[in-house]
Amino acid sequence: MELIWDKAAHVSIKAEELFEILNYPVTNSLLTTFIVSLIIIGLGILVRKGLKIVPSRLQAVFETLVESLYNLVKSTVPATHVDEFYPLIMTFFIFILMSNWLGLLPGMSGFGLAEPAHEAAVEGEAPEEHADAGSDAIAYAVTDETLTENVTLVDVEAEPMLTSHEEAAETAGEETTAPKFKIVPLLRGATADLNTTIALALIAVASTWYYGIKHLGLKGHLGKFFNLKGIGSFVGILEFIGEFSRIISFSFRLFGNIFAGEVLLAIIGSLIPVFVPIPFLGLEVFVGFIQALVFAMLTMVFLGMAVEKGH
């Protein structure tokens, strides 16, 4: 494989495999996830080591971000659970925000690996219908004696039959050529992969169940969904179904917005690469921030609801 620069817009719904580690496929979105994680860890270490009474610009940005989100969590969930829920909510927000924005960097999907393309047919391979034909000449049998004068013996080896595609190409004087390689982008936005967003959704929903059972007990938490108190039994079943629908809403909302934005930028950038994509890039930066905030806030609300006793 060879690393090359691809100028054309590349759109693929699913992440593409780059290589394998111990028979585990590593996709371009998974590679980006590792990079995002390393960036977050590196920034955390950098800010931690550079803490000062008079904050630097980087420290001031992080302090503002941490304090703003902390106050938001404090105003939403019960006061006794703020310090317990805040690390998870902050992690969601920072990871999703960095993933969204990293996927918008110019040239993010431009570098790729050139892999040989699988050709549809192998040159020199005999068609299936002629595989059993012998080397002798084949004569077309005609039962009507009046037509035997016009019958011509055809030698298959001397005059091989051409397919309609080959005849058209020969008539037009063109050669039939297939692409010799395909471009696989080296990097892809982590949240533009449905696998990543589903994993985040599963963690968020599983966390609500964990904290709900931890603080209310198994019986208390399941009592919100399964009870025999009149209409409450029907509402509880709907709430239980809603727990699983959250996984779909969490994952597809984030994936749909981020993937659509990256496709829009890729298409516009390939058509009109100068100046025109800039307003759209600014819009997608804002959308990336909003989507990270929405995911974190919904998780925060569901966590607060999970630790409250059912009524």
N, C-alpha and C positions, 0 to 999 in steps of 0.2 A: 504494500500500500504506500501511497505517496501523498504528502500534505500539499494541497494546492489551494489557490484562491478562486472562489466561484463567484462571478459577478451576477449571475441570474438569481431570481427569487426562488427560494426552496421552501416548499410547504409540505409538511407531512404530519398527519394527525398523531400517529404513534411515534414514540422515541425509537431511534435506530441504534442498533448494536455496533459498538466500536471494536471491542475485543473481549476476551474472557479471562477471568482469574479463578483458577481451580474449578473450571467448568461452570462458573457463574458469569452470565453475560453482563457486561458493563455498557450501558447506553450513554448517549451524549447528555441526556438530562441527568442521569445519575452522576456523571463526571462533574457537571455543573453544581449539583447538590454538594459534592465534596468540597468544591472550591468555595461555595457560599459558607459552608461550615467553617472552613479554615479562615476565611476573612473575618467572620464574626468572632472566632476565638482570638485571632490576632489583634483585632480592635479592642477586645476586652482586656487582653494582657497589656496592650499599649496604654490604654486609659488608666488601668489600675496602677501601673508603674509610674505614670506621670501625674498622679494626683497632687495638686497644689492648693494652698489656701486661696491664692489668686488664680482662678482656673484659666487654662489655655482655651483657644477656640474650640478644639476638639472636645475637651472636657466640658466646656459650656454647652455644646450641642447635646452631648450625652446626658448631662444633668437635666437639661430642659426636657428631653425626651422621657427620661426615667420619671421625673417628678410629675409631668403632665399625665402620663399613663397611670401612675400610682394614684393620683387624685381621682382619675376617672373610675378606677377599680374601687376606690374607697367610697365613692358616691353611689355605687351600684350594688355591691355584694354586702352581706352582713359584716359589721366591723370586726368580728372575731375571726373572720376567714380571709381578710385582706392579705395578710402576709403569707398565707398558705396558698392562695390562688395566684398572687401576682407573678411569681417567677414563671409559671406555665404560660400565662397570658402574654407576658413580655416576650418570652421565647417565640411564641407563635408570631407575634407582630414583627419582631426583628427579622426572623428567618424568612417569612413571606415577603416582607418589604424588600429585603436584599435580593431575593430570588426574582421578584417582579422587575426590579430595576436593572439587575444584571442582564436579564434577557433583552433589554432595550438598547444595550450598548451598540453603537455602530460597528458593523463587521462581526457581530456575535456569531451569526450563522454563515459568515462568508468563508471562513477557513474550514476545509473539509478534507476527508480522506478519499482518494480515488481508488475505487474497488472495481475489479473486472466485472462486467455485466454478463449475465447468463444469456447466451444466444439462444434464440428459439429453435434453431436447427443446426446440425453439424454438417459442415461441407463434406460432400462426397458420400453421404449416407443414402442408401437406396430407399425409396419409398416402400411402405409396408406392402402395398398391393403388388409390387414387383419383386418382393423378397424371395418368393418361391419360383421365380421364372428361371428356366434353364438357359444354357448358352446357345442352344439351337434356335434357328429362325422359327418364328411363330406365324402360322398362316391362319387367316380368318376363314372359317368354314362356312360355305354357302350351300344350302340344300337345293335351291332353285337352279336348275341347269342353265336357264336363260341368262343368269347373272354371272356365270363363271368366267365369261370372257372379260368382264370389267374388274375382276378381282386382282388385286396386286398383293404379292407377298411382301410382308414388312419384316425387316430384321430389327429387332429391338436394340441390339448392340450397335448396329450401324447408325440407326436413326432413333435415338432415345426420345421418348415423349417429353414435352415441356409442359410444366404447369402453367396455368393462366397468368400467375404472377411473373414467372420467368419470361413468358412470351411478351407481356406488356413491357417489361424492363428492356428486353432485347429490341423490341420495336422502337421504343423511345430512345434507345442508345444510351441508357443509364445503367449503372452498376448497382446491384442491391447490396447495401452496406448496413450493418447493424452497429449501434453504439458500442464502443470497446470498453467503456468504463462508466460508472455512475459516481456521483458526488455524495458522500455522507458527511453532513456537518459535524465538526468536532465538538461543538458546544450547542446546547439548546436550553432555553429557559426552564428552570426546574419546575415551576408552577404551570408551565405550558404543557406538561405531561400529566395525563389523567391519573397515572399510577401514584405520582407524588401527592396530588390533591386528595385522592382517596385515602392514602396513608395518613395525611394530616387530619382528615375528617374522622377516621377511625380512632385516632389518638384523642381527639377532642371529645367524641361521644363516650369512649371508654373511660375517660377521666371523670365525666359527670357521673357515671355509674360507680366508679371507685369511691369518689368523695361522698356520694349519696349513701352507699352501703357503710362507709366508714363512720359517718356521723349519725345516721338514722338506724343502722343495723339492716340486715337483709330483709327482715319482716317489715320494718318501717318503710324501706325504700320500695319494695315490691307492693306494699299496701296502697301506694299511689295509683297503681295500675289495675290491681286485682282486688276488688271488694264487692260485696253483695248488698250495698246500701242504695237501693232504688236506681235512679238514673245515673248515680255515680259509677255503677258497674259498666255501663255503656261508655261513659266519658273516659273511664280508666283504660278501656280497650283502645279507644282512639288515641289516647296519650301514649300508650305502649307502641302502637303502630307509628306514631309521630317520632318516637325515638330513632327508629330505623330510617325514616324519611329524612332525618337530619343529615345522615351520611350522604345521601344523594344531593341534597340542597347545598351542603358545605362544599362538596367536591366539584360538582358541575358548575356552580356559580363562579368559583375561583378559576377553574380551568377554562370555562367559556370566555370570560372577560379577558384573561391574559393571552390566551391563544389567538383570539380574534384580533386583539391589538397588535400582536407580533406579525400576523398575516397581513394586516393592513399596512404596517410600516414596510414590510418586505416587498409588497406589490408596488406601493407608491415609490419606494426607493429605487426599484428596478426600472420604473417607467420614467420618472422625473427625479433624478438623484440629487439635484442642486436646489437648496433652499426650501422647496415645497414641502418635504417631509418634516421640517422643523416644527411647525405648529402641531402636527399630529404627534410628534415625539413628546412635546410638552403635555399634550392631552393624556397620552399613555402613562407619563410619569405621575400625573395626578390620579389616574385610574388605578395604577399600581399601589399608590398610597392608600386610597380609599378601600380597595379590596383587602389589603392587609389589616386595616383598622376594622372593617366590617367583620372579618373572620375572628379577630381577637375579641371584639365586643360581643358577638353572638356566643362565643365560648364562655365569656365572662357572665353573661346573663343566664345561660343554661347551668353553669356551675352554681350560681346563686340560687336558682330554682331547685337544684338537686339536693341542697342541704336544708331546705325548708320543709317542715312537716306538712303533709297533705291535709286538706280541709274538706 
